[in-house]
Amino acid sequence: MIAAPHGKWFARFKGDGEIAGEEEFSYEPVVAWSDEGHALIVGYEEGTLFRANIVGTFAGIAEAEEVSLAEMTPEEIRERNKRERERARR
């Protein structure tokens, strides 16, 4: 087992619904990688680590930037894009 850097990788899981025509996802932090290369997440009820890809709604691995964008409101995304455009003009 190899420890994963805190806050860098997340397991992505499909949600129950859709938001504005896009799929809804939830994220769990990857805390380690198995010797075979599988992402391990915490099973809070069991108190153990388990492979993220055994969960039926597993939809891949995400980087921290995807997770932070997914948690932003539309207003926050517009403000972020505005700041990036201003930085690009400089």
N, C-alpha and C positions, 0 to 999 in steps of 0.2 A: 504494500500500500504506500502511496506517495501523497503527502499532504498537498492540498490545492491552495494557491494564494487566496487569502481572504478577500471576498468581494469582487473577484475577477471573472469567475465562471458560474453560470447558473443553469439548472435543468429547467427546460421550458415544458409546460403541460397545457394541453388544450382545455379551455374552459367550457362552461355549459352553453354560453350564448354567443352572440355577435354584437359588436358595437359599430354602428355606422357602416355596415356591410363588411367589416373586417372581423376575423376571428379574435376571440378573447383568449388570452393566455394568463397563466399564473407562473411564478418562478420560485424555485427553491435553490439556495446556495449549494454549490458543489463544495464539499469539505475535503474530499480526497479522491484519488484515482486508484482503482484496483490494480493489481499486478497485470491484469489482462487489458487494462486501459479503459475500464468502465467508470463512468462518473458515479460517485457515492454521495448520497444525501442522508440526512438524519431522519430516522423514523421516530418521531417524538413519542408516540404511544408505546412503541416497543423498546425504546431506549437503545437502538442499534443503528448502525449504518447499513444501507442497502443500495443496490444498483438502481439508479433512476430509470433505466430503460426497461425494467420489469413492470412498471406502472402502465396500465393500458392507455392512458392519455398522454404519455411521453411524446414530445414533439421536437426533441433535439436539444442542443446545447446553445446557450446564448452568452454573449459577452455583456459586461456591466453596462455599456452604453445602450444596448437594446432595452435592458431592464429599466434604466433611468428614463428613457424616452417613453416607455410604456406606462410609467407611473405619472408622467406629466399631464397636466390639464391642457386643453387646446390653447388657452391663453399663455401658459408657460412655454409651450412649443413655439408660438408666434414670437414671444419675447426672445427666446433663444435664437431663433432664425434671424431676427432683426439684429441682435448683437453680432452674430457671425457675418452677416452681410456688411456691417459697419467695419469689422476687423479686416475683411477682405479688401475693402476700399483703401485702407491705409497703406 
